[in-house]
Amino acid sequence: MNITSKKSRLSGSVVVPGSKSHTIRALILATIADGTSHIKNPLPSADCLSTAAAVPLIGSGVNLNLSTEGVPGTEWTVQGAGKNLHLPDDVVNVGNSGSLLYFLSPIAATFDGDTVFTGDESIRKRPVLHVIDSVNQLSDKKSFVTVPGKNGCPMVIRGPIHTGTVKTEGEISSQYVTGLMLAGILMEGGIKIELSNPKETPYLTMTQKWFEKVGVECSISDDFKRIEVKQNRNLKGFSTTIPSDWEGVAYPLVAGLVAETGSRITIENIDGSGTQGDDAIVEILQSIGGKIVWDKEKETITVEPSRLSTENLPGKTLRVKMSPFPDAICALAVAACFTEGTTILEDAEVCRRKETDRLKVLNVELSKLGAEIEETDDALVIHGHSPFLPNGGRNPEFAMHGGVCDSYLDHRMAMSLACLGIGLPAGEKVVVCDAECCSVSFPKFFDVMRNVGCDFSEC
């Protein structure tokens, strides 16, 4: 499916679906627990549905409460495996979900036997040697990729692993670190993890908060370089409500800032718990003039079109370290194209190991649309212009225009590029190819955004 995006005036309210990161953690912890867990407001995205299909392979039962049309319900129930948790009884196909791959593979390593992990074309390009190295530090039976010299799936995870200390960088992803933490719950003696260069640290805090919720003892040092998890095979089923997904909030937020003058939208069901690092995007966009009001009591964000500029920042430059919340880089790069001044999205090397090399493809696709952008080893430097002068007149230096863009089957690229089209001058349009990949994290994204006035059409 290709989507055309044009200049739009927005009005109304947007409800962002539940958090993918929270939903996947809830499904896995409910599987480890004994008894029935109730998960309300889960995200029915492709990644979460892949997780719901995978966890029964280790012993749980998942009821998505499907409608007669086959649509997942708003409350899922999980009958936990508890002490009957076992080696996966089939090949684990994680689809497009890096979280599922990196979470479940260390768990599989706690059992005696082999587990094969695979996934779609994108997943088979994702690195796994860091996972294999971490698991192998705790085992005499070596895990491996199935094709010698290859860096990605399919891979064989061979258990059992034993208690001990894993030493790893932690910079490639936080996801496999969470996977090791989950494995520690099942290991007699637990697990210790030493990270030399931890990244995406808010997600490790999210995992720790989940552990506290279900009764797992876990400690993380202030610098995130030392983690310890104690075994607990006595988890009980729980009830939880999944908060809204901050990674999804970024797109209507940016769309609202670049939309046609006179627009105003409200994003509802905003998570104010602080467990999702991507909430930093609000303060970042406010620092360059974004008209954003976050009412934490009402759990809403209101956003209006704004003249964005770095003029009041030190050195007249916006610098954002992306490693704590790398999934926001696509949305922030689009916002930077509409910002007067220089934006540097740095400490972003981790973004090269997502669904695609996001530094490379953002450079390619935004350049097609007129952006002045530089790519370094671990950063994007964007020299942007606001469409408007300080007096409200049109800025002749604003050079962004329409074009045909590739999503690279990356959901965050697709949504960000579609939002970019909303801010272009009248008569211009962006065509986003293979835009259906948005279902990975934001099902019905285009329908939701059309409801507030986004001029999205299939072509």
DRENDO-1510 file (C-alpha; in Angstrom, 1 decimal, always signed):
<recs>
REC; n; res; u; v; w
REC; 1; MET; +0.0; +0.0; +0.0 .
REC; 2; ASN; +1.3; +3.4; -1.0 .
REC; 3; ILE; +0.1; +6.5; +0.9 .
REC; 4; THR; +0.0; +10.1; -0.4 .
REC; 5; SER; +0.3; +12.9; +2.2 .
REC; 6; LYS; -0.5; +16.5; +1.6 .
REC; 7; LYS; -0.9; +19.8; +3.4 .
REC; 8; SER; -3.6; +19.5; +6.1 .
REC; 9; ARG; -5.5; +21.4; +8.7 .
REC; 10; LEU; -6.0; +19.3; +11.8 .
REC; 11; SER; -8.7; +19.4; +14.4 .
REC; 12; GLY; -10.0; +17.0; +17.0 .
REC; 13; SER; -8.6; +14.3; +19.3 .
REC; 14; VAL; -6.3; +11.4; +18.8 .
REC; 15; VAL; -6.1; +8.3; +21.0 .
REC; 16; VAL; -2.7; +6.6; +20.7 .
REC; 17; PRO; -2.8; +2.8; +21.3 .
REC; 18; GLY; -1.1; +1.0; +24.2 .
REC; 19; SER; +2.6; +0.7; +24.5 .
REC; 20; LYS; +4.3; -2.0; +22.5 .
REC; 21; SER; +7.2; -2.2; +25.0 .
REC; 22; HIS; +4.8; -2.6; +27.9 .
REC; 23; THR; +2.5; -5.1; +26.1 .
REC; 24; ILE; +5.3; -7.4; +25.2 .
REC; 25; ARG; +6.8; -7.4; +28.8 .
REC; 26; ALA; +3.3; -8.0; +30.2 .
REC; 27; LEU; +2.8; -11.0; +27.9 .
REC; 28; ILE; +6.1; -12.6; +28.8 .
REC; 29; LEU; +5.9; -12.0; +32.6 .
REC; 30; ALA; +2.3; -13.3; +32.5 .
REC; 31; THR; +3.6; -16.5; +30.8 .
REC; 32; ILE; +6.3; -17.0; +33.5 .
REC; 33; ALA; +3.7; -16.4; +36.3 .
REC; 34; ASP; +1.3; -19.0; +37.7 .
REC; 35; GLY; -2.4; -18.3; +37.3 .
REC; 36; THR; -4.4; -16.0; +35.1 .
REC; 37; SER; -3.3; -12.5; +34.2 .
REC; 38; HIS; -5.5; -9.8; +32.7 .
REC; 39; ILE; -3.9; -7.3; +30.3 .
REC; 40; LYS; -6.1; -4.3; +29.5 .
REC; 41; ASN; -5.5; -1.9; +26.6 .
REC; 42; PRO; -2.9; -4.1; +25.0 .
REC; 43; LEU; -1.4; -2.9; +21.7 .
REC; 44; PRO; -2.8; -5.3; +18.9 .
REC; 45; SER; +0.2; -4.6; +16.7 .
REC; 46; ALA; +2.0; -7.1; +14.6 .
REC; 47; ASP; +4.9; -7.3; +17.1 .
REC; 48; CYS; +2.6; -7.9; +20.0 .
REC; 49; LEU; +0.5; -10.5; +18.1 .
REC; 50; SER; +3.8; -12.3; +17.3 .
REC; 51; THR; +4.5; -12.4; +21.0 .
REC; 52; ALA; +1.0; -13.7; +21.8 .
REC; 53; ALA; +1.6; -16.4; +19.3 .
REC; 54; ALA; +5.1; -17.3; +20.6 .
REC; 55; VAL; +4.6; -17.5; +24.3 .
REC; 56; PRO; +2.3; -20.6; +24.1 .
REC; 57; LEU; +5.4; -22.4; +22.8 .
REC; 58; ILE; +6.8; -22.2; +26.3 .
REC; 59; GLY; +3.7; -23.3; +28.1 .
REC; 60; SER; +1.2; -20.4; +28.5 .
REC; 61; GLY; -2.3; -20.0; +27.0 .
REC; 62; VAL; -3.3; -16.7; +25.5 .
REC; 63; ASN; -6.8; -15.5; +24.8 .
REC; 64; LEU; -7.0; -12.4; +22.7 .
REC; 65; ASN; -10.8; -12.2; +23.0 .
REC; 66; LEU; -11.3; -12.0; +19.3 .
REC; 67; SER; -14.4; -10.5; +17.8 .
REC; 68; THR; -16.5; -12.4; +15.3 .
REC; 69; GLU; -14.4; -10.5; +12.6 .
REC; 70; GLY; -11.2; -11.7; +14.2 .
REC; 71; VAL; -10.2; -8.4; +15.7 .
REC; 72; PRO; -8.3; -8.7; +19.1 .
REC; 73; GLY; -10.2; -7.4; +22.1 .
REC; 74; THR; -9.3; -4.7; +24.5 .
REC; 75; GLU; -8.5; -7.1; +27.2 .
REC; 76; TRP; -6.3; -10.2; +26.8 .
REC; 77; THR; -6.0; -13.0; +29.3 .
REC; 78; VAL; -2.9; -15.2; +29.8 .
REC; 79; GLN; -3.0; -18.5; +31.6 .
REC; 80; GLY; +0.5; -18.6; +32.9 .
REC; 81; ALA; +2.8; -21.6; +32.7 .
REC; 82; GLY; +4.3; -21.1; +36.1 .
REC; 83; LYS; +6.5; -24.1; +37.1 .
REC; 84; ASN; +5.4; -25.9; +33.9 .
REC; 85; LEU; +7.3; -23.5; +31.8 .
REC; 86; HIS; +9.3; -25.5; +29.2 .
REC; 87; LEU; +11.6; -25.5; +26.2 .
REC; 88; PRO; +9.8; -24.0; +23.2 .
REC; 89; ASP; +8.1; -27.0; +21.4 .
REC; 90; ASP; +8.6; -25.5; +17.9 .
REC; 91; VAL; +10.7; -23.1; +15.9 .
REC; 92; VAL; +10.1; -19.6; +17.3 .
REC; 93; ASN; +9.2; -17.2; +14.4 .
REC; 94; VAL; +9.3; -13.7; +15.8 .
REC; 95; GLY; +8.0; -12.0; +12.7 .
REC; 96; ASN; +9.4; -8.5; +12.6 .
REC; 97; SER; +9.8; -8.2; +16.4 .
REC; 98; GLY; +13.3; -7.5; +17.7 .
REC; 99; SER; +11.9; -7.2; +21.2 .
REC; 100; LEU; +10.5; -10.7; +21.0 .
REC; 101; LEU; +13.7; -12.1; +19.5 .
REC; 102; TYR; +15.9; -10.5; +22.1 .
REC; 103; PHE; +13.6; -11.1; +25.1 .
REC; 104; LEU; +12.7; -14.8; +24.5 .
REC; 105; SER; +16.0; -16.2; +23.3 .
REC; 106; PRO; +17.8; -15.8; +26.7 .
REC; 107; ILE; +14.7; -17.3; +28.3 .
REC; 108; ALA; +14.9; -20.3; +26.0 .
REC; 109; ALA; +18.5; -20.7; +27.0 .
REC; 110; THR; +17.4; -21.5; +30.6 .
REC; 111; PHE; +16.0; -24.9; +29.4 .
REC; 112; ASP; +18.0; -28.0; +28.5 .
REC; 113; GLY; +17.8; -28.3; +24.7 .
REC; 114; ASP; +17.9; -26.4; +21.5 .
REC; 115; THR; +15.6; -23.7; +20.2 .
REC; 116; VAL; +15.6; -22.2; +16.7 .
REC; 117; PHE; +14.7; -18.6; +16.3 .
REC; 118; THR; +13.9; -17.0; +12.9 .
REC; 119; GLY; +11.8; -14.1; +11.6 .
REC; 120; ASP; +11.0; -12.1; +8.5 .
REC; 121; GLU; +13.5; -10.7; +6.1 .
REC; 122; SER; +14.2; -7.6; +8.2 .
REC; 123; ILE; +14.8; -9.7; +11.4 .
REC; 124; ARG; +17.1; -12.0; +9.6 .
REC; 125; LYS; +19.4; -9.0; +9.0 .
REC; 126; ARG; +19.3; -7.9; +12.7 .
REC; 127; PRO; +22.5; -8.7; +14.7 .
REC; 128; VAL; +22.4; -11.6; +17.1 .
REC; 129; LEU; +26.0; -12.4; +17.8 .
REC; 130; HIS; +25.8; -10.2; +21.0 .
REC; 131; VAL; +23.0; -12.4; +22.2 .
REC; 132; ILE; +24.8; -15.6; +21.4 .
REC; 133; ASP; +28.0; -14.3; +23.2 .
REC; 134; SER; +26.0; -13.3; +26.3 .
REC; 135; VAL; +24.3; -16.7; +26.5 .
REC; 136; ASN; +27.5; -18.6; +25.8 .
REC; 137; GLN; +29.2; -16.9; +28.8 .
REC; 138; LEU; +26.8; -18.9; +31.0 .
REC; 139; SER; +26.9; -22.3; +29.2 .
REC; 140; ASP; +29.3; -25.0; +28.1 .
REC; 141; LYS; +26.9; -25.8; +25.2 .
REC; 142; LYS; +27.5; -23.1; +22.6 .
REC; 143; SER; +24.6; -21.4; +20.8 .
REC; 144; PHE; +25.3; -20.3; +17.2 .
REC; 145; VAL; +23.9; -18.9; +14.0 .
REC; 146; THR; +22.9; -21.5; +11.5 .
REC; 147; VAL; +25.0; -20.2; +8.7 .
REC; 148; PRO; +28.7; -19.8; +9.7 .
REC; 149; GLY; +30.0; -16.3; +9.2 .
REC; 150; LYS; +26.4; -14.9; +9.2 .
REC; 151; ASN; +25.4; -12.3; +11.8 .
REC; 152; GLY; +21.7; -12.8; +12.0 .
REC; 153; CYS; +18.9; -15.3; +12.3 .
REC; 154; PRO; +18.1; -18.1; +12.0 .
REC; 155; MET; +20.0; -18.9; +15.2 .
REC; 156; VAL; +20.1; -21.9; +17.6 .
REC; 157; ILE; +20.0; -21.1; +21.3 .
REC; 158; ARG; +21.4; -24.1; +23.2 .
REC; 159; GLY; +20.7; -24.5; +27.0 .
REC; 160; PRO; +20.8; -24.8; +29.8 .
REC; 161; ILE; +22.7; -21.8; +31.1 .
REC; 162; HIS; +23.7; -21.5; +34.7 .
REC; 163; THR; +23.9; -18.6; +37.2 .
REC; 164; GLY; +26.8; -16.2; +36.8 .
REC; 165; THR; +27.9; -12.8; +35.5 .
REC; 166; VAL; +27.5; -11.7; +31.9 .
REC; 167; LYS; +29.9; -9.1; +30.7 .
REC; 168; THR; +28.7; -7.3; +27.6 .
REC; 169; GLU; +28.7; -3.8; +26.1 .
REC; 170; GLY; +25.0; -3.1; +26.1 .
REC; 171; GLU; +25.3; -0.5; +23.3 .
REC; 172; ILE; +23.8; -2.5; +20.5 .
REC; 173; SER; +20.4; -2.7; +22.1 .
REC; 174; SER; +18.8; -2.7; +25.6 .
REC; 175; GLN; +16.5; -5.5; +24.4 .
REC; 176; TYR; +18.8; -8.4; +24.9 .
REC; 177; VAL; +19.8; -7.0; +28.3 .
REC; 178; THR; +16.1; -7.2; +29.3 .
REC; 179; GLY; +16.1; -10.7; +27.9 .
REC; 180; LEU; +19.0; -11.6; +30.2 .
REC; 181; MET; +17.1; -10.0; +33.1 .
REC; 182; LEU; +14.0; -12.1; +32.3 .
REC; 183; ALA; +16.2; -15.2; +32.2 .
REC; 184; GLY; +17.5; -14.4; +35.6 .
REC; 185; ILE; +14.0; -14.9; +37.1 .
REC; 186; LEU; +14.2; -18.5; +36.1 .
REC; 187; MET; +17.8; -19.3; +37.0 .
REC; 188; GLU; +18.8; -20.8; +40.4 .
REC; 189; GLY; +21.1; -18.1; +41.8 .
REC; 190; GLY; +19.8; -15.4; +39.4 .
REC; 191; ILE; +22.0; -13.4; +37.2 .
REC; 192; LYS; +24.5; -10.5; +37.3 .
REC; 193; ILE; +25.1; -8.3; +34.2 .
REC; 194; GLU; +27.9; -5.9; +33.7 .
REC; 195; LEU; +27.5; -3.4; +30.9 .
REC; 196; SER; +30.5; -1.4; +29.7 .
REC; 197; ASN; +28.5; +1.0; +27.5 .
REC; 198; PRO; +24.8; +0.9; +28.4 .
REC; 199; LYS; +22.4; +2.5; +25.9 .
REC; 200; GLU; +18.5; +2.8; +25.8 .
REC; 201; THR; +18.6; +2.9; +29.6 .
REC; 202; PRO; +15.0; +4.0; +30.1 .
REC; 203; TYR; +13.9; +0.6; +28.8 .
REC; 204; LEU; +16.0; -1.1; +31.5 .
REC; 205; THR; +14.2; +1.1; +34.0 .
REC; 206; MET; +10.9; +0.0; +32.5 .
REC; 207; THR; +11.9; -3.7; +32.9 .
REC; 208; GLN; +12.9; -3.0; +36.5 .
REC; 209; LYS; +9.5; -1.3; +37.2 .
REC; 210; TRP; +7.8; -4.4; +35.8 .
REC; 211; PHE; +9.9; -6.6; +38.0 .
REC; 212; GLU; +8.9; -4.6; +41.1 .
REC; 213; LYS; +5.2; -4.9; +40.0 .
REC; 214; VAL; +5.3; -8.7; +39.9 .
REC; 215; GLY; +7.6; -9.3; +42.9 .
REC; 216; VAL; +11.0; -9.9; +41.3 .
REC; 217; GLU; +14.0; -8.5; +43.2 .
REC; 218; CYS; +16.2; -6.5; +40.8 .
REC; 219; SER; +18.8; -3.8; +41.4 .
REC; 220; ILE; +20.4; -1.5; +38.8 .
REC; 221; SER; +23.3; +0.8; +39.6 .
REC; 222; ASP; +22.9; +4.6; +39.0 .
REC; 223; ASP; +25.2; +4.3; +35.9 .
REC; 224; PHE; +23.3; +1.3; +34.6 .
REC; 225; LYS; +26.6; -0.7; +34.4 .
REC; 226; ARG; +25.7; -3.3; +37.0 .
REC; 227; ILE; +22.4; -5.2; +37.1 .
REC; 228; GLU; +21.4; -8.0; +39.4 .
REC; 229; VAL; +18.2; -10.1; +39.2 .
REC; 230; LYS; +17.3; -12.7; +41.9 .
REC; 231; GLN; +15.4; -15.9; +41.0 .
REC; 232; ASN; +11.7; -16.0; +41.6 .
REC; 233; ARG; +9.7; -19.0; +40.4 .
REC; 234; ASN; +6.7; -18.1; +42.4 .
REC; 235; LEU; +5.2; -15.2; +40.4 .
REC; 236; LYS; +1.5; -15.0; +40.5 .
REC; 237; GLY; -1.0; -13.8; +37.8 .
REC; 238; PHE; -1.7; -10.1; +37.7 .
REC; 239; SER; -4.0; -7.5; +36.3 .
REC; 240; THR; -2.6; -4.5; +34.5 .
REC; 241; THR; -3.6; -1.7; +32.1 .
REC; 242; ILE; -1.1; -0.9; +29.4 .
REC; 243; PRO; -0.4; +2.9; +29.1 .
REC; 244; SER; -0.3; +4.7; +25.9 .
REC; 245; ASP; +2.7; +4.3; +23.6 .
REC; 246; TRP; +5.0; +7.3; +23.7 .
REC; 247; GLU; +6.7; +6.0; +20.6 .
REC; 248; GLY; +3.3; +6.4; +18.9 .
REC; 249; VAL; +2.6; +9.8; +20.5 .
REC; 250; ALA; +5.6; +11.3; +18.6 .
REC; 251; TYR; +3.8; +11.2; +15.2 .
REC; 252; PRO; +0.6; +13.2; +15.9 .
REC; 253; LEU; +2.8; +15.5; +18.0 .
REC; 254; VAL; +5.0; +16.4; +15.1 .
REC; 255; ALA; +2.1; +16.4; +12.7 .
REC; 256; GLY; +0.3; +19.0; +14.9 .
REC; 257; LEU; +3.4; +21.2; +15.0 .
REC; 258; VAL; +3.9; +21.3; +11.2 .
REC; 259; ALA; +0.2; +21.4; +10.1 .
REC; 260; GLU; -1.6; +24.3; +8.5 .
REC; 261; THR; -2.1; +27.4; +10.5 .
REC; 262; GLY; -5.3; +27.2; +12.6 .
REC; 263; SER; -4.9; +23.6; +13.4 .
REC; 264; ARG; -5.2; +22.3; +17.0 .
REC; 265; ILE; -5.3; +18.7; +18.1 .
REC; 266; THR; -5.4; +16.9; +21.5 .
REC; 267; ILE; -3.7; +13.6; +22.1 .
REC; 268; GLU; -5.5; +11.6; +24.8 .
REC; 269; ASN; -4.5; +8.9; +27.3 .
REC; 270; ILE; -1.0; +10.2; +27.8 .
REC; 271; ASP; +1.3; +8.1; +30.1 .
REC; 272; GLY; +2.8; +10.3; +32.8 .
REC; 273; SER; +4.4; +7.5; +34.7 .
REC; 274; GLY; +7.9; +8.3; +33.4 .
REC; 275; THR; +8.6; +4.6; +32.4 .
REC; 276; GLN; +9.0; +5.4; +28.7 .
REC; 277; GLY; +12.0; +7.4; +27.8 .
REC; 278; ASP; +10.4; +8.8; +24.6 .
REC; 279; ASP; +8.4; +11.2; +26.7 .
REC; 280; ALA; +11.5; +13.4; +26.5 .
REC; 281; ILE; +10.3; +14.5; +23.1 .
REC; 282; VAL; +7.9; +17.0; +24.6 .
REC; 283; GLU; +10.6; +19.0; +26.4 .
REC; 284; ILE; +12.8; +18.8; +23.3 .
REC; 285; LEU; +10.1; +20.2; +21.0 .
REC; 286; GLN; +9.1; +22.8; +23.5 .
REC; 287; SER; +12.7; +24.0; +23.7 .
REC; 288; ILE; +12.5; +25.1; +20.0 .
REC; 289; GLY; +9.2; +26.8; +20.3 .
REC; 290; GLY; +6.7; +24.0; +20.0 .
REC; 291; LYS; +3.2; +25.1; +21.3 .
REC; 292; ILE; +2.6; +21.9; +23.4 .
REC; 293; VAL; +0.7; +21.8; +26.6 .
REC; 294; TRP; +0.9; +18.5; +28.6 .
REC; 295; ASP; -1.9; +18.3; +31.2 .
REC; 296; LYS; -0.7; +15.4; +33.4 .
REC; 297; GLU; -3.9; +15.5; +35.5 .
REC; 298; LYS; -6.2; +15.1; +32.5 .
REC; 299; GLU; -3.6; +12.9; +30.7 .
REC; 300; THR; -3.7; +15.0; +27.5 .
REC; 301; ILE; -1.4; +16.9; +25.3 .
REC; 302; THR; -2.6; +19.8; +23.2 .
REC; 303; VAL; -0.5; +20.8; +20.2 .
REC; 304; GLU; -0.8; +23.7; +17.7 .
REC; 305; PRO; +1.3; +24.7; +14.6 .
REC; 306; SER; +4.4; +26.5; +15.7 .
REC; 307; ARG; +7.4; +28.4; +14.3 .
REC; 308; LEU; +10.2; +26.1; +15.4 .
REC; 309; SER; +13.7; +27.7; +15.9 .
REC; 310; THR; +17.0; +26.9; +17.7 .
REC; 311; GLU; +17.7; +30.6; +18.1 .
REC; 312; ASN; +17.3; +30.6; +21.9 .
REC; 313; LEU; +19.4; +27.5; +22.5 .
REC; 314; PRO; +23.2; +27.5; +23.4 .
REC; 315; GLY; +25.1; +28.0; +20.2 .
REC; 316; LYS; +21.8; +28.3; +18.4 .
REC; 317; THR; +21.9; +24.5; +17.9 .
REC; 318; LEU; +19.6; +21.8; +19.2 .
REC; 319; ARG; +21.6; +18.8; +20.3 .
REC; 320; VAL; +19.8; +15.6; +21.3 .
REC; 321; LYS; +21.5; +12.4; +22.5 .
REC; 322; MET; +19.4; +9.7; +21.0 .
REC; 323; SER; +20.7; +6.6; +22.8 .
REC; 324; PRO; +18.1; +6.8; +25.6 .
REC; 325; PHE; +15.2; +6.9; +23.2 .
REC; 326; PRO; +16.5; +5.9; +19.7 .
REC; 327; ASP; +13.0; +5.1; +18.3 .
REC; 328; ALA; +12.2; +8.9; +18.3 .
REC; 329; ILE; +14.9; +9.7; +15.7 .
REC; 330; CYS; +12.6; +9.5; +12.7 .
REC; 331; ALA; +10.0; +11.9; +14.1 .
REC; 332; LEU; +12.7; +14.3; +15.4 .
REC; 333; ALA; +14.5; +14.3; +12.1 .
REC; 334; VAL; +11.2; +15.4; +10.4 .
REC; 335; ALA; +10.6; +18.1; +13.0 .
REC; 336; ALA; +14.2; +19.3; +12.4 .
REC; 337; CYS; +13.4; +19.9; +8.7 .
REC; 338; PHE; +10.9; +22.5; +9.8 .
REC; 339; THR; +13.1; +24.1; +12.4 .
REC; 340; GLU; +15.1; +27.3; +11.7 .
REC; 341; GLY; +18.7; +26.4; +12.7 .
REC; 342; THR; +20.9; +23.4; +13.1 .
REC; 343; THR; +19.7; +20.2; +14.8 .
REC; 344; ILE; +22.2; +17.5; +15.7 .
REC; 345; LEU; +20.8; +14.1; +16.6 .
REC; 346; GLU; +23.8; +12.5; +18.1 .
REC; 347; ASP; +24.9; +9.4; +20.1 .
REC; 348; ALA; +22.7; +7.6; +17.6 .
REC; 349; GLU; +24.8; +4.7; +16.3 .
REC; 350; VAL; +22.3; +2.3; +17.8 .
REC; 351; CYS; +19.7; +3.6; +15.3 .
REC; 352; ARG; +21.7; +1.8; +12.6 .
REC; 353; ARG; +20.6; -1.5; +14.0 .
REC; 354; LYS; +16.8; -1.1; +14.0 .
REC; 355; GLU; +14.4; -2.3; +11.3 .
REC; 356; THR; +16.8; -0.6; +9.0 .
REC; 357; ASP; +19.8; +1.6; +9.2 .
REC; 358; ARG; +17.8; +4.7; +10.1 .
REC; 359; LEU; +20.7; +7.1; +9.9 .
REC; 360; LYS; +21.4; +6.1; +6.4 .
REC; 361; VAL; +17.8; +5.9; +5.1 .
REC; 362; LEU; +16.8; +9.2; +6.8 .
REC; 363; ASN; +19.7; +10.9; +5.1 .
REC; 364; VAL; +18.6; +9.4; +1.7 .
REC; 365; GLU; +14.9; +10.0; +2.0 .
REC; 366; LEU; +14.9; +13.5; +3.6 .
REC; 367; SER; +17.5; +14.6; +1.0 .
REC; 368; LYS; +15.0; +13.6; -1.7 .
REC; 369; LEU; +12.5; +16.0; -0.2 .
REC; 370; GLY; +14.9; +19.0; +0.0 .
REC; 371; ALA; +16.5; +18.6; +3.4 .
REC; 372; GLU; +20.0; +19.8; +4.0 .
REC; 373; ILE; +21.3; +16.9; +6.0 .
REC; 374; GLU; +24.7; +15.3; +6.9 .
REC; 375; GLU; +25.3; +11.8; +8.1 .
REC; 376; THR; +28.2; +10.9; +10.4 .
REC; 377; ASP; +29.0; +7.6; +12.0 .
REC; 378; ASP; +26.7; +8.2; +15.0 .
REC; 379; ALA; +24.7; +11.3; +14.2 .
REC; 380; LEU; +22.5; +13.3; +11.8 .
REC; 381; VAL; +23.1; +17.0; +11.3 .
REC; 382; ILE; +20.1; +18.8; +9.9 .
REC; 383; HIS; +20.2; +22.4; +8.8 .
REC; 384; GLY; +16.6; +23.3; +8.7 .
REC; 385; HIS; +14.3; +26.2; +8.0 .
REC; 386; SER; +10.9; +27.2; +9.3 .
REC; 387; PRO; +8.3; +27.7; +6.6 .
REC; 388; PHE; +7.7; +31.1; +8.3 .
REC; 389; LEU; +9.7; +34.2; +9.2 .
REC; 390; PRO; +9.4; +35.7; +12.7 .
REC; 391; ASN; +6.9; +38.2; +11.4 .
REC; 392; GLY; +4.7; +35.4; +10.0 .
REC; 393; GLY; +5.6; +35.8; +6.4 .
REC; 394; ARG; +6.7; +33.0; +4.2 .
REC; 395; ASN; +10.3; +32.0; +4.5 .
REC; 396; PRO; +12.0; +31.9; +1.0 .
REC; 397; GLU; +14.7; +29.7; +2.4 .
REC; 398; PHE; +12.3; +26.9; +3.2 .
REC; 399; ALA; +13.1; +24.3; +0.5 .
REC; 400; MET; +11.2; +21.2; +1.6 .
REC; 401; HIS; +9.1; +19.7; -1.3 .
REC; 402; GLY; +7.3; +16.6; -2.3 .
REC; 403; GLY; +8.5; +13.4; -3.7 .
REC; 404; VAL; +8.3; +9.6; -3.7 .
REC; 405; CYS; +9.9; +7.9; -0.6 .
REC; 406; ASP; +10.6; +4.4; +0.4 .
REC; 407; SER; +9.6; +3.2; +3.9 .
REC; 408; TYR; +12.1; +0.4; +3.8 .
REC; 409; LEU; +9.3; -1.6; +5.5 .
REC; 410; ASP; +10.2; +0.4; +8.6 .
REC; 411; HIS; +7.0; +1.5; +10.5 .
REC; 412; ARG; +8.7; +4.5; +12.0 .
REC; 413; MET; +10.0; +5.7; +8.7 .
REC; 414; ALA; +6.6; +5.3; +7.1 .
REC; 415; MET; +4.7; +7.3; +9.8 .
REC; 416; SER; +7.4; +10.0; +10.0 .
REC; 417; LEU; +7.5; +10.6; +6.2 .
REC; 418; ALA; +3.7; +10.7; +6.1 .
REC; 419; CYS; +3.6; +13.4; +8.8 .
REC; 420; LEU; +6.2; +15.4; +6.9 .
REC; 421; GLY; +3.8; +15.7; +3.9 .
REC; 422; ILE; +1.3; +17.5; +6.2 .
REC; 423; GLY; +3.6; +20.5; +6.5 .
REC; 424; LEU; +4.5; +21.0; +2.9 .
REC; 425; PRO; +3.3; +23.9; +0.8 .
REC; 426; ALA; +0.0; +23.6; -1.0 .
REC; 427; GLY; +0.4; +21.6; -4.2 .
REC; 428; GLU; +3.2; +19.4; -2.9 .
REC; 429; LYS; +2.8; +15.8; -1.8 .
REC; 430; VAL; +4.8; +13.0; -0.4 .
REC; 431; VAL; +4.2; +9.4; -1.5 .
REC; 432; VAL; +5.3; +6.8; +1.0 .
REC; 433; CYS; +5.7; +3.4; -0.5 .
REC; 434; ASP; +4.9; +0.2; +1.4 .
REC; 435; ALA; +3.2; +2.2; +4.2 .
REC; 436; GLU; +1.2; -0.8; +5.5 .
REC; 437; CYS; +4.2; -1.6; +7.7 .
REC; 438; CYS; +2.8; +0.9; +10.2 .
REC; 439; SER; +0.7; -1.9; +11.7 .
REC; 440; VAL; +3.9; -3.2; +13.4 .
REC; 441; SER; +3.4; -0.6; +16.2 .
REC; 442; PHE; +0.4; +1.6; +15.3 .
REC; 443; PRO; -2.5; -0.3; +13.8 .
REC; 444; LYS; -4.8; +1.8; +11.7 .
REC; 445; PHE; -2.5; +4.8; +12.0 .
REC; 446; PHE; -3.7; +6.3; +8.8 .
REC; 447; ASP; -7.4; +6.0; +9.7 .
REC; 448; VAL; -6.7; +7.5; +13.2 .
REC; 449; MET; -4.9; +10.5; +11.6 .
REC; 450; ARG; -7.5; +11.0; +8.9 .
REC; 451; ASN; -10.1; +11.4; +11.6 .
REC; 452; VAL; -8.3; +14.6; +12.7 .
REC; 453; GLY; -8.0; +15.9; +9.2 .
REC; 454; CYS; -4.7; +14.4; +7.8 .
REC; 455; ASP; -4.9; +14.3; +4.0 .
REC; 456; PHE; -3.8; +10.7; +3.6 .
REC; 457; SER; -5.0; +8.7; +0.6 .
REC; 458; GLU; -4.0; +5.4; -0.9 .
REC; 459; CYS; -2.5; +5.5; -4.3 .
</recs>
